[in-house]
Amino acid sequence: MMTEKAEKCHVVMYPSPGRGHLMSLVELGQSLLRHHPCLSITVLISSPPHLLPSITPYISSVSSATPSIAFRHLPSVSLPPSLSSAPTAFSDDPAMYFEYARLNSPNLHQALSELLSASEPSQKPRALVVDFFYGSGAEVAAALGLPAYYYFPSGANPLAAFLYLPTLHKLTNTSLKDLDGNVDIPGVPPIPAKHMPSRMLDRSSRIYGHFLETSTRLAESAGLISNTFEGLEPRAVQAISEGRCVPNSRTLPVYCIGPLVALDDHISERDCLGWLDSQPSRSVLFMTFGSMGVFSSKQLREMAHALERSGVRFLWVVRNPPPDDEIWRNLAIKPEDDPGVDAILPSGFTERTKDRGRVLKSWAPQMAVLSHDSVGGFVSHCGWNSVMEAMCAGVPMIVWPLYAEHKLTRADLAWEMKLVLSVAESGGGLVRADELAGRITELMCSEKGGEVRERVAEMRSAAREALSEGGSSRMAMAKLVDSFKTRMM
């Protein structure tokens, strides 16, 4: 019989830069620990200096609340001009994540080597869990004989698409952006080629090369971990599990352990919750677009007009338009001077809507807001964390895909499963006020919106069942931990 000491299992997690990536991977660790306290986890931090201040409070809070998760900062690396020029470089060009990971490979090798040489057997890592963008870490792990698992923070549909990318690459010499018609991917609803993840559209781009390389590595890993649950994306999960997304290769184990939802980001201001306390049940529309959702001043005006015309109560998170927007020339100031919401929204908007709406700058405690009884609808960029949070809270959504895999996610949620409503863009990518107002009214005030609410409530129950004792996600977690334990024994 194994002793308790021998049963303990140490795992290393390696997130890519940015608060969202870090929080998602840490939430995976916390979820595993809740059900498998035999684990201990080390999270390796490799963020560039300009990103560290934004994640330090979060790291401190998690360290205090969860002693079984230790954080270790890797040494700084010398950055080439392309990576050191501006704090926005990482959000503007995700290729930076892949390249920064390569620069950190020697530091990762050193850290893993030190952990593997620990005198206490229970402190020697059994596996490395790498963020999708930090796939080069798998090469380092392989050199040390350490199994590498990929954590994919999005759903099974995008995961199926990434796994199938090498096959798509071989089937044509044309970039997806230049193809007409739909793309056929096992387990994924038909989707126009131009709606595939934005960074996969141009095969001549640097980021496409990174994705193609990573997609090949996925098929060689010890396993794939996805923040989804089988009841939400059964077709895609089945296609991956049966090996149809990686033809003529071994079948990969896929662990659907979601939904993972961070109940508290430990950072956000919470003044808005007091305002929500004074609003009627399910009356407020919450509108926010993730950490990188930025709109032009023209689009912001359309959004403001839509909220006015709809007549609904709202809580809207607004960010300044991009630096090249015309509004900065009109105001004769720079974006960093932060003029306040009144300067970037239509004149008098906040005054006219003060009795039924509130505008916040930059951020809100999203899960706390979605869980509030007053919130009855959510307008989102269709980012997967936001989808999971809305699903768990039972809040119906209007999705407005902006970048990454958002349109692929929409194809499943809006067109296939009818779980969300979606806005339609006009020429130039602008969503007009009438279009957005119509979707808001439809969601909050119509029978169709009620039907969406009912379907979301059913999926919320399915999510809870997946995470309950004997549920599919709990069983997947147990299989994942067993897989960790059987490695490098």
C-alpha positions in Angstrom: 0.0 0.0 0.0 1.4 3.4 -1.0 2.2 5.8 1.8 0.7 9.3 1.9 4.1 10.7 1.2 4.5 8.6 -1.9 1.0 9.6 -3.1 1.9 13.3 -3.3 2.5 14.7 -6.8 4.2 17.9 -7.8 3.3 19.6 -11.1 4.8 22.7 -12.8 2.6 25.2 -14.7 4.0 27.6 -17.2 1.5 30.4 -18.2 2.2 32.9 -21.0 2.4 36.7 -20.1 -0.7 38.6 -19.1 -3.3 38.4 -16.3 -5.9 36.5 -18.3 -3.5 33.6 -19.1 -2.1 33.5 -15.6 -5.5 33.5 -13.9 -6.9 30.8 -16.2 -4.0 28.4 -15.5 -4.0 29.2 -11.8 -7.7 28.5 -11.7 -6.9 25.1 -13.2 -4.5 24.5 -10.4 -6.9 25.6 -7.7 -9.7 23.4 -9.2 -7.4 20.3 -9.2 -6.3 21.0 -5.6 -9.9 21.3 -4.4 -10.5 17.7 -5.4 -7.0 16.3 -5.2 -5.1 17.8 -2.3 -2.2 15.4 -2.9 -1.0 17.8 -5.5 1.5 20.6 -5.1 2.0 23.2 -7.9 4.7 25.6 -8.9 3.8 28.3 -11.3 6.7 29.7 -13.3 6.3 33.5 -14.0 8.1 34.8 -17.1 6.3 38.1 -17.7 8.2 41.1 -19.2 8.8 43.8 -16.6 6.1 46.1 -17.9 3.4 43.4 -17.2 4.5 42.5 -13.7 2.8 45.3 -11.8 -0.6 44.3 -13.1 -0.3 40.7 -11.9 1.6 41.2 -8.6 -1.5 41.8 -6.4 -3.1 38.7 -7.9 -0.1 36.5 -7.2 0.1 37.8 -3.6 -3.5 37.1 -3.0 -3.4 33.5 -4.4 -0.2 32.8 -2.4 -1.9 33.7 0.8 -5.1 31.8 0.1 -3.6 28.7 -1.5 -0.2 27.6 0.1 -0.1 24.6 -2.2 0.5 26.9 -5.1 4.0 28.4 -5.2 5.1 31.1 -7.6 8.6 31.4 -9.0 9.8 34.2 -11.1 12.2 33.3 -13.9 15.1 35.7 -14.5 14.7 38.6 -16.8 15.8 38.2 -20.4 17.4 40.7 -22.7 14.7 41.8 -25.2 15.2 42.6 -28.8 13.7 46.0 -29.9 10.6 44.2 -31.3 9.7 43.0 -27.9 10.8 45.9 -25.7 9.4 48.9 -27.7 6.0 49.2 -26.1 3.8 47.7 -23.4 1.1 47.1 -25.9 3.3 44.9 -28.1 2.0 41.6 -26.7 -1.6 42.5 -27.1 -1.1 43.9 -30.6 0.9 41.0 -31.9 0.5 37.5 -30.2 3.5 36.3 -32.1 5.4 38.1 -29.3 4.2 35.4 -26.8 5.8 32.6 -28.9 9.1 34.5 -29.3 9.3 35.6 -25.7 8.8 31.9 -24.7 11.8 31.0 -26.9 14.0 33.6 -25.2 12.9 32.2 -21.8 13.8 28.6 -22.7 17.2 28.6 -21.0 15.7 30.0 -17.8 12.9 27.4 -18.0 15.5 24.6 -18.4 17.4 25.9 -15.4 14.3 26.1 -13.2 13.0 22.7 -14.2 16.5 21.1 -13.7 16.6 22.6 -10.2 13.2 21.3 -9.3 14.0 17.8 -10.7 17.1 17.7 -8.5 15.1 18.2 -5.3 16.2 15.9 -2.5 12.6 15.2 -1.5 11.0 12.9 -4.1 7.5 14.4 -3.6 8.9 17.8 -4.7 10.2 16.5 -8.0 7.8 17.5 -10.7 5.9 14.8 -12.6 4.7 17.0 -15.4 4.8 20.4 -17.0 1.5 22.0 -18.0 2.2 24.7 -20.6 0.0 27.4 -21.9 -0.9 27.1 -25.6 1.2 30.2 -26.5 4.2 28.8 -24.6 4.5 25.6 -26.6 8.3 25.8 -26.9 8.3 24.9 -23.2 7.3 21.4 -24.3 10.7 21.1 -26.1 12.5 22.0 -22.9 10.5 19.5 -20.9 11.2 16.7 -23.5 14.9 17.4 -23.2 14.6 16.7 -19.4 12.4 13.7 -19.8 9.4 15.5 -18.3 6.0 14.9 -19.8 4.3 18.1 -21.2 0.6 18.7 -21.2 -0.9 21.6 -23.1 -3.5 23.7 -21.4 -5.9 25.2 -23.9 -8.0 27.9 -22.1 -10.6 28.0 -24.8 -13.2 25.5 -25.9 -13.1 22.2 -27.8 -14.2 23.8 -31.2 -11.1 26.0 -31.5 -8.9 23.2 -30.2 -10.2 20.9 -32.9 -9.4 23.6 -35.5 -5.8 24.0 -34.2 -5.3 20.3 -34.2 -6.5 20.1 -37.8 -4.5 23.1 -39.0 -1.5 21.0 -40.3 -4.0 19.0 -42.4 -5.6 22.2 -43.8 -2.2 23.5 -44.5 -1.4 20.4 -46.7 -4.8 20.5 -48.5 -4.2 23.9 -50.1 -1.5 26.4 -51.0 -3.9 29.3 -50.5 -4.4 31.4 -47.3 -7.7 31.0 -45.6 -8.4 34.7 -46.0 -8.4 34.2 -49.8 -10.6 31.1 -49.8 -14.4 31.2 -50.6 -16.9 28.9 -49.0 -16.7 27.0 -45.8 -14.0 25.1 -44.0 -14.7 21.5 -43.1 -13.2 20.5 -39.7 -14.1 17.3 -37.9 -16.5 18.0 -35.1 -16.9 21.7 -35.9 -19.9 23.4 -37.5 -19.3 24.6 -41.1 -17.7 28.0 -40.9 -16.6 30.5 -43.7 -12.9 30.3 -44.2 -12.6 34.0 -43.4 -14.2 33.4 -40.0 -11.4 31.1 -38.8 -9.2 32.4 -36.0 -7.8 35.7 -37.2 -4.2 34.8 -36.7 -4.6 31.7 -38.9 -5.9 33.5 -42.0 -2.6 34.5 -43.7 -0.2 31.6 -44.2 2.6 34.0 -45.0 2.5 35.7 -41.6 4.8 35.1 -38.8 2.0 34.3 -36.3 0.6 31.6 -38.7 4.0 29.9 -38.7 4.0 29.8 -34.9 0.5 28.4 -34.8 1.3 25.7 -37.4 4.4 24.7 -35.3 2.4 24.6 -32.1 -0.5 22.7 -33.7 2.1 20.0 -34.7 3.4 19.9 -31.1 -0.1 19.5 -29.7 -0.3 16.1 -31.4 3.0 15.0 -29.8 2.1 16.0 -26.2 1.2 13.8 -23.2 -2.3 15.2 -23.3 -4.6 18.2 -23.9 -6.4 20.0 -21.1 -9.4 22.1 -22.2 -11.6 24.5 -20.2 -14.9 23.1 -21.4 -17.2 20.3 -20.6 -18.5 17.5 -22.7 -22.2 18.5 -22.5 -21.4 21.9 -24.1 -19.3 20.8 -27.1 -20.0 17.0 -27.5 -19.2 16.9 -31.3 -15.8 18.6 -31.1 -14.8 16.6 -28.0 -15.8 13.3 -29.7 -13.9 14.2 -32.8 -10.7 15.0 -30.9 -11.1 11.9 -28.7 -11.5 9.7 -31.7 -8.4 11.1 -33.4 -10.2 12.6 -36.4 -8.6 16.0 -36.0 -5.1 14.5 -36.3 -5.4 12.0 -39.2 -2.9 9.2 -39.4 -1.5 9.9 -35.9 -1.9 8.6 -32.4 -5.1 9.4 -30.5 -4.4 12.1 -27.9 -6.0 12.0 -24.5 -8.2 15.1 -24.0 -9.2 16.2 -20.5 -12.3 18.4 -20.5 -12.2 19.8 -16.9 -14.4 22.9 -17.2 -16.0 25.2 -16.7 -13.1 26.8 -14.9 -14.3 30.2 -13.5 -12.3 32.6 -11.4 -14.8 33.6 -8.7 -12.7 36.6 -7.7 -9.9 38.4 -9.6 -8.7 39.9 -6.4 -8.1 43.2 -8.2 -11.3 44.9 -9.4 -13.0 47.8 -7.8 -16.5 46.9 -6.5 -18.4 50.1 -6.2 -20.6 49.1 -9.1 -22.1 46.3 -7.1 -23.7 48.7 -4.7 -25.4 50.4 -7.7 -26.6 47.0 -8.9 -28.2 46.3 -5.5 -30.6 49.1 -6.2 -31.8 47.8 -9.6 -34.7 45.4 -10.3 -34.1 41.7 -10.8 -32.7 40.8 -14.2 -33.2 44.3 -15.5 -29.5 45.4 -16.2 -27.6 44.7 -19.4 -23.9 44.3 -18.7 -21.6 45.3 -21.6 -17.8 44.6 -21.5 -15.3 43.2 -24.0 -12.4 41.6 -22.2 -9.0 42.9 -21.5 -8.2 43.8 -25.1 -11.6 45.0 -26.4 -10.9 48.5 -27.7 -13.2 50.4 -30.1 -12.9 53.5 -32.2 -14.7 56.7 -31.0 -17.1 56.2 -33.9 -18.1 52.7 -32.7 -18.4 53.9 -29.1 -20.9 56.6 -30.3 -22.9 53.9 -32.1 -22.9 51.8 -28.9 -24.0 54.7 -26.8 -26.9 55.6 -29.2 -27.9 51.9 -29.1 -28.2 51.9 -25.3 -30.2 55.1 -25.4 -32.6 53.8 -28.0 -33.1 50.4 -26.3 -34.3 52.1 -23.0 -32.8 49.3 -20.9 -30.8 49.6 -17.7 -27.1 49.1 -18.3 -23.6 48.8 -16.8 -21.0 49.5 -19.5 -17.3 49.1 -19.2 -15.5 51.6 -21.6 -11.9 51.9 -22.6 -10.2 54.8 -24.4 -10.1 54.5 -28.2 -6.8 53.4 -29.8 -3.9 55.9 -30.0 -4.5 56.5 -33.7 -8.2 57.4 -33.3 -9.4 60.8 -34.6 -10.8 61.8 -31.2 -7.3 62.5 -29.8 -6.7 65.1 -32.5 -10.1 66.7 -31.8 -9.4 66.8 -28.1 -5.8 67.9 -28.6 -4.6 65.5 -25.9 -2.8 62.2 -25.7 -4.7 58.9 -24.7 -2.5 58.5 -21.6 -3.9 61.8 -20.3 -7.2 59.9 -19.8 -9.9 62.5 -20.4 -12.8 60.6 -18.8 -15.9 59.0 -20.3 -17.7 62.2 -21.1 -15.1 63.3 -23.5 -15.2 60.0 -25.6 -18.9 59.4 -25.6 -21.7 61.5 -27.2 -22.3 64.9 -25.5 -24.7 64.6 -22.6 -25.0 60.8 -22.8 -24.1 60.1 -19.2 -26.4 62.8 -17.9 -29.3 61.6 -20.0 -28.9 58.0 -18.9 -27.8 58.5 -15.3 -31.1 57.2 -13.9 -30.8 53.8 -15.6 -27.2 53.4 -16.5 -23.6 53.5 -15.3 -20.4 53.7 -17.3 -17.1 52.4 -15.8 -13.6 53.0 -17.1 -11.5 50.0 -18.1 -12.6 47.2 -15.8 -15.3 45.6 -13.6 -15.4 42.5 -11.3 -17.0 40.5 -14.1 -18.0 37.3 -12.3 -19.4 39.2 -9.4 -21.4 41.4 -11.8 -22.7 38.4 -13.8 -23.7 36.6 -10.6 -25.7 39.6 -9.4 -29.5 39.1 -9.4 -30.0 42.5 -11.2 -28.1 41.4 -14.3 -30.3 40.0 -17.0 -28.1 40.1 -20.1 -24.5 40.3 -21.2 -22.9 41.8 -24.4 -19.5 40.3 -24.8 -16.7 39.8 -27.3 -17.2 36.0 -27.1 -14.0 35.4 -25.3 -14.1 31.9 -23.7 -13.6 33.0 -20.1 -16.6 35.4 -20.5 -18.7 32.6 -22.2 -17.9 30.2 -19.3 -18.7 32.9 -16.7 -22.0 33.8 -18.3 -22.9 30.1 -18.6 -22.2 29.4 -15.0 -24.2 32.5 -13.9 -27.1 31.6 -16.2 -27.0 35.0 -18.0 -28.0 35.1 -21.7 -25.6 36.7 -24.1 -25.2 38.8 -27.2 -21.9 38.0 -28.8 -19.8 40.5 -30.7 -16.6 38.6 -32.0 -13.6 40.8 -32.1 -10.4 38.8 -32.7 -8.7 35.4 -32.1 -11.0 32.4 -32.2 -14.2 34.4 -31.4 -16.0 33.9 -34.7 -15.3 30.2 -34.5 -16.8 30.1 -31.0 -19.8 32.0 -32.3 -20.5 29.5 -35.1 -21.1 26.9 -32.5 -22.9 28.9 -29.8 -25.1 31.1 -32.0 -25.7 29.2 -35.2 -25.4 25.6 -34.1 -26.7 25.5 -30.5 -28.8 28.7 -30.4 -27.3 29.5 -27.0 -26.6 33.2 -27.8 -27.6 36.0 -30.0 -25.1 37.7 -32.3 -24.7 41.2 -33.8 -24.1 41.7 -37.5 -21.4 44.0 -38.8 -22.0 46.5 -41.6 -19.4 47.6 -44.1 -16.0 48.3 -42.6 -16.8 46.1 -39.5 -18.9 48.8 -37.8 -21.9 47.6 -35.8 -24.6 50.2 -36.2 -26.7 51.6 -33.4 -29.9 50.2 -34.8 -28.4 46.7 -35.1 -27.1 46.7 -31.5 -30.3 48.2 -30.1 -32.4 45.6 -31.9 -30.3 42.7 -30.4 -30.5 44.3 -27.0 -34.3 44.6 -27.1 -34.6 41.1 -28.5 -32.5 39.7 -25.6 -34.0 41.7 -22.8 -37.6 42.2 -23.8 -38.7 39.5 -26.4 -39.9 35.9 -26.4 -36.8 34.9 -28.4 -34.7 36.3 -25.6 -36.7 34.3 -23.1 -36.0 31.1 -25.1 -32.3 31.9 -25.1 -32.5 32.4 -21.3 -34.1 29.0 -20.9 -31.4 27.2 -23.0 -28.7 29.0 -21.0 -30.4 27.9 -17.7 -30.3 24.3 -19.0 -26.6 24.5 -19.9 -25.9 26.0 -16.5 -27.4 22.9 -14.9 -25.3 20.7 -17.3 -22.2 22.6 -16.2 -23.0 22.0 -12.5 -23.6 18.4 -13.2 -20.3 18.1 -15.0 -18.5 19.5 -11.9 -20.4 17.4 -9.4 -19.3 14.1 -7.9 -19.3 11.6 -10.8 -19.7 14.3 -13.4 -17.7 14.3 -16.6 -15.4 17.1 -15.6 -14.7 15.7 -12.2 -13.9 12.3 -13.8 -11.6 14.0 -16.3 -9.7 15.7 -13.5 -9.2 12.4 -11.7 -7.9 10.8 -14.9 -5.6 13.8 -15.4 -4.1 13.5 -11.9 -3.7 9.8 -12.3 -1.9 10.5 -15.5 0.5 12.8 -13.7 1.1 10.2 -11.0 1.9 7.4 -13.4 4.6 9.5 -15.2 8.3 9.3 -14.2 7.6 6.9 -11.3 
